[in-house]
């Protein structure tokens, strides 16, 4: 055997070892890809019921939103009616009630001022020096 043949045998052996070392990760990668394929298939099969349930949920949400729209429009109508009633009350009773309150306030102030004036006058008669009480 010549040196070239021995070198070829060593190179062939090294190539076999290299192929064996690379075969192990390739086999593991193949198993991983198989598992990934199975997982994707299961996810695809499980996705259909999820999508159907999501569609049902969206349909129910839309139904509830329609009801909320009805409630909102009713509330808008009620607030409009309350606004109209408030303006009607203000227009019919607000003015006269304000006038009556002002009159009552004015009368009470006048009565208090008159009482205060009468009390002050009686007090000044008693406290003035040199003035006698007596016959007039």
C-alpha atoms as a printed R data frame, in Angstrom:
    type eleno elety resid chain resno       x       y      z
1   ATOM     1    CA   UNK     A     1   0.000   0.000  0.000
2   ATOM     2    CA   UNK     A     2   1.329   3.291 -0.933
3   ATOM     3    CA   UNK     A     3   1.234   6.517  1.023
4   ATOM     4    CA   UNK     A     4  -1.469   7.923 -1.311
5   ATOM     5    CA   UNK     A     5  -3.753   4.992 -0.651
6   ATOM     6    CA   UNK     A     6  -3.269   5.296  3.123
7   ATOM     7    CA   UNK     A     7  -4.095   8.998  2.900
8   ATOM     8    CA   UNK     A     8  -7.214   8.149  0.871
9   ATOM     9    CA   UNK     A     9  -8.318   5.609  3.509
10  ATOM    10    CA   UNK     A    10  -7.780   8.153  6.297
11  ATOM    11    CA   UNK     A    11  -9.742  10.770  4.322
12  ATOM    12    CA   UNK     A    12 -12.558   8.248  3.691
13  ATOM    13    CA   UNK     A    13 -12.655   7.359  7.406
14  ATOM    14    CA   UNK     A    14 -12.765  11.018  8.361
15  ATOM    15    CA   UNK     A    15 -15.584  11.564  5.888
16  ATOM    16    CA   UNK     A    16 -17.586   8.663  7.410
17  ATOM    17    CA   UNK     A    17 -17.066  10.081 10.907
18  ATOM    18    CA   UNK     A    18 -18.170  13.510  9.667
19  ATOM    19    CA   UNK     A    19 -21.295  12.040  8.053
20  ATOM    20    CA   UNK     A    20 -22.134  10.161 11.275
21  ATOM    21    CA   UNK     A    21 -21.643  13.291 13.372
22  ATOM    22    CA   UNK     A    22 -23.877  15.296 11.049
23  ATOM    23    CA   UNK     A    23 -26.497  12.522 10.868
24  ATOM    24    CA   UNK     A    24 -27.421  12.834 14.572
25  ATOM    25    CA   UNK     A    25 -28.446  16.526 14.401
26  ATOM    26    CA   UNK     A    26 -30.195  15.927 11.091
27  ATOM    27    CA   UNK     A    27 -32.255  13.087 12.615
28  ATOM    28    CA   UNK     A    28 -33.147  15.300 15.601
29  ATOM    29    CA   UNK     A    29 -34.078  18.120 13.246
30  ATOM    30    CA   UNK     A    30 -36.297  15.701 11.281
31  ATOM    31    CA   UNK     A    31 -38.116  14.684 14.496
32  ATOM    32    CA   UNK     A    32 -38.529  18.319 15.460
33  ATOM    33    CA   UNK     A    33 -40.021  19.141 12.064
34  ATOM    34    CA   UNK     A    34 -42.404  16.166 12.381
35  ATOM    35    CA   UNK     A    35 -43.557  17.404 15.801
36  ATOM    36    CA   UNK     A    36 -43.964  20.925 14.450
37  ATOM    37    CA   UNK     A    37 -46.059  19.592 11.583
38  ATOM    38    CA   UNK     A    38 -48.306  17.703 14.018
39  ATOM    39    CA   UNK     A    39 -48.659  20.799 16.239
40  ATOM    40    CA   UNK     A    40 -49.557  22.986 13.267
41  ATOM    41    CA   UNK     A    41 -52.146  20.449 12.106
42  ATOM    42    CA   UNK     A    42 -53.726  20.331 15.576
43  ATOM    43    CA   UNK     A    43 -53.744  24.124 15.799
44  ATOM    44    CA   UNK     A    44 -55.419  24.306 12.404
45  ATOM    45    CA   UNK     A    45 -58.043  21.768 13.413
46  ATOM    46    CA   UNK     A    46 -58.607  23.527 16.757
47  ATOM    47    CA   UNK     A    47 -58.812  26.939 15.092
48  ATOM    48    CA   UNK     A    48 -62.092  26.278 13.308
49  ATOM    49    CA   UNK     A    49 -64.169  25.972 16.504
50  ATOM    50    CA   UNK     A    50 -62.438  29.052 17.884
51  ATOM    51    CA   UNK     A    51 -63.336  31.044 14.793
52  ATOM    52    CA   UNK     A    52 -66.934  29.817 14.950
53  ATOM    53    CA   UNK     A    53 -67.152  30.790 18.626
54  ATOM    54    CA   UNK     A    54 -65.631  34.174 17.868
55  ATOM    55    CA   UNK     A    55 -68.201  34.726 15.134
56  ATOM    56    CA   UNK     A    56 -71.026  33.813 17.535
57  ATOM    57    CA   UNK     A    57 -69.600  36.168 20.155
58  ATOM    58    CA   UNK     A    58 -69.365  39.014 17.643
59  ATOM    59    CA   UNK     A    59 -72.960  38.418 16.599
60  ATOM    60    CA   UNK     A    60 -74.091  38.616 20.242
61  ATOM    61    CA   UNK     A    61 -72.019  41.766 20.824
62  ATOM    62    CA   UNK     A    62 -73.606  43.406 17.782
63  ATOM    63    CA   UNK     A    63 -77.062  42.506 19.118
64  ATOM    64    CA   UNK     A    64 -76.222  44.067 22.491
65  ATOM    65    CA   UNK     A    65 -74.841  47.186 20.787
66  ATOM    66    CA   UNK     A    66 -78.114  47.588 18.895
67  ATOM    67    CA   UNK     A    67 -79.955  47.429 22.224
68  ATOM    68    CA   UNK     A    68 -77.583  49.999 23.717
69  ATOM    69    CA   UNK     A    69 -78.214  52.259 20.713
70  ATOM    70    CA   UNK     A    70 -81.955  52.022 21.433
71  ATOM    71    CA   UNK     A    71 -81.405  52.857 25.090
72  ATOM    72    CA   UNK     A    72 -79.168  55.771 24.163
73  ATOM    73    CA   UNK     A    73 -81.732  57.217 21.774
74  ATOM    74    CA   UNK     A    74 -84.425  56.860 24.449
75  ATOM    75    CA   UNK     A    75 -82.202  58.630 26.975
76  ATOM    76    CA   UNK     A    76 -81.585  61.389 24.432
77  ATOM    77    CA   UNK     A    77 -85.347  61.800 23.965
78  ATOM    78    CA   UNK     A    78 -85.926  61.911 27.734
79  ATOM    79    CA   UNK     A    79 -83.216  64.540 28.241
80  ATOM    80    CA   UNK     A    80 -84.693  66.610 25.427
81  ATOM    81    CA   UNK     A    81 -88.138  66.389 27.041
82  ATOM    82    CA   UNK     A    82 -86.705  67.399 30.421
83  ATOM    83    CA   UNK     A    83 -84.992  70.367 28.794
84  ATOM    84    CA   UNK     A    84 -88.260  71.477 27.195
85  ATOM    85    CA   UNK     A    85 -90.124  71.090 30.504
86  ATOM    86    CA   UNK     A    86 -87.455  73.098 32.311
87  ATOM    87    CA   UNK     A    87 -87.697  75.930 29.810
88  ATOM    88    CA   UNK     A    88 -91.503  75.854 30.045
89  ATOM    89    CA   UNK     A    89 -91.363  75.983 33.847
90  ATOM    90    CA   UNK     A    90 -88.860  78.819 33.762
91  ATOM    91    CA   UNK     A    91 -90.933  80.767 31.279
92  ATOM    92    CA   UNK     A    92 -94.266  80.349 33.082
93  ATOM    93    CA   UNK     A    93 -93.391  80.261 36.763
94  ATOM    94    CA   UNK     A    94 -89.814  81.455 36.984
95  ATOM    95    CA   UNK     A    95 -90.462  85.152 36.381
96  ATOM    96    CA   UNK     A    96 -93.372  85.513 38.817
97  ATOM    97    CA   UNK     A    97 -91.563  83.481 41.476
98  ATOM    98    CA   UNK     A    98 -88.503  85.710 41.200
99  ATOM    99    CA   UNK     A    99 -90.692  88.798 41.505
100 ATOM   100    CA   UNK     A   100 -92.493  87.385 44.543
101 ATOM   101    CA   UNK     A   101 -89.185  86.494 46.189
102 ATOM   102    CA   UNK     A   102 -87.848  89.978 45.521
103 ATOM   103    CA   UNK     A   103 -91.002  91.546 46.964
104 ATOM   104    CA   UNK     A   104 -90.788  89.363 50.082
105 ATOM   105    CA   UNK     A   105 -87.134  90.241 50.520
106 ATOM   106    CA   UNK     A   106 -87.826  93.961 50.108
107 ATOM   107    CA   UNK     A   107 -90.706  93.912 52.580
108 ATOM   108    CA   UNK     A   108 -88.650  92.033 55.189
109 ATOM   109    CA   UNK     A   109 -85.762  94.504 54.790
110 ATOM   110    CA   UNK     A   110 -88.147  97.448 55.167
111 ATOM   111    CA   UNK     A   111 -89.730  95.961 58.289
112 ATOM   112    CA   UNK     A   112 -86.301  95.315 59.826
113 ATOM   113    CA   UNK     A   113 -85.160  98.847 58.985
114 ATOM   114    CA   UNK     A   114 -88.303 100.352 60.494
115 ATOM   115    CA   UNK     A   115 -87.889  98.325 63.674
116 ATOM   116    CA   UNK     A   116 -84.227  99.291 63.893
117 ATOM   117    CA   UNK     A   117 -85.175 102.978 63.413
118 ATOM   118    CA   UNK     A   118 -87.852 102.819 66.092
119 ATOM   119    CA   UNK     A   119 -85.489 101.083 68.518
120 ATOM   120    CA   UNK     A   120 -82.761 103.650 67.824
121 ATOM   121    CA   UNK     A   121 -85.197 106.551 68.362
122 ATOM   122    CA   UNK     A   122 -86.357 105.221 71.719
123 ATOM   123    CA   UNK     A   123 -82.797 104.625 72.776
124 ATOM   124    CA   UNK     A   124 -81.748 108.182 71.847
125 ATOM   125    CA   UNK     A   125 -84.575 109.704 73.876
126 ATOM   126    CA   UNK     A   126 -83.396 107.905 76.969
127 ATOM   127    CA   UNK     A   127 -79.745 108.770 76.620
128 ATOM   128    CA   UNK     A   128 -79.792 112.471 75.651
129 ATOM   129    CA   UNK     A   129 -78.421 114.670 78.400
130 ATOM   130    CA   UNK     A   130 -80.477 117.596 79.583
131 ATOM   131    CA   UNK     A   131 -83.761 116.333 78.320
132 ATOM   132    CA   UNK     A   132 -86.420 115.530 80.770
133 ATOM   133    CA   UNK     A   133 -89.212 113.199 80.516
134 ATOM   134    CA   UNK     A   134 -92.382 114.675 81.461
135 ATOM   135    CA   UNK     A   135 -95.386 116.644 80.384
136 ATOM   136    CA   UNK     A   136 -95.659 117.879 76.956
